[in-house]
């Protein structure tokens, strides 16, 4: 079953000559329970894609279906409810409220849902236990490490029991040990049946994914299914996007290579320039005219 389906989705920013194309005619279908990693250079459209899927932004054109329901015509309240109930967000910058204690940050989405204070605190405490931070429930965010802050953010993302987790560079600000803990936690969430969609610049992180998308200039150029634990093959490898060469292309390439090799070895000598010699000056021979003869 498709939980996310995009058809010819585009996103434009600006007007006239200043228009920027962030997404162009994107086609994407994600099945329930997939762990999808999205890679690509900065400005390729990764975050824009996640914002549209997460109902944080509207596409300029195209169709988007979330769990079989078209969402482009939903009113603001309906979009907010779908976002709250179906999608959990994990951001690179954690996005925790600095003046609220950890447990209050985790429980905040339940307050928007109208849950009573006692039930909110109990549920939030259980979620902190799940991520291994029950003993930090009454700390402020400033008193936690980066890895702990990201685990708190994951607990908050899971508090409403969403079916989809969207993670935008969840390990971007973490060291290797903290990154491993966060990714193991996301992997456990995936194994419970959740759909995980994650942006990352780190190829090592793709080991946790079952599918990898590579974006370039607002389009999905590379889409592959793979086994969890396997490192993704990235488009940085030579000729991954190159078309099939014809025999003529191959011959031209070989000829150019041989010529370059010969030039390097000095086998192709430059043509000698012809030296133009100046004509010799004729010697002047004087005459005896005008001279007197001796008698």
Secondary structure, DSSP 8 states (H G I E B T S, - for coil): -EEEEEEEEEEEESSGGG-EEEEEEEEEEEETT-EEEEEE-TTSSHHHHHHHHTTSS--SEEEEEETTEE-TT--HHHHHHHHHHHEEEEETT----TTSBHHHHHHHHHHHTT--HHHHHHHHHHHHHHTT-GGGTTSBGGGS-HHHHHHHHHHHHHTT--SEEEEESTTTTS-HHHHHHHHHHHHHHHHTT-EEEEE-S-GGGGGG-SEEEEEETTEEEEEEE--TTS----TTSTTSS-----HHHHHHHHHHHHHHHHHHHT-S--------------------TT-----
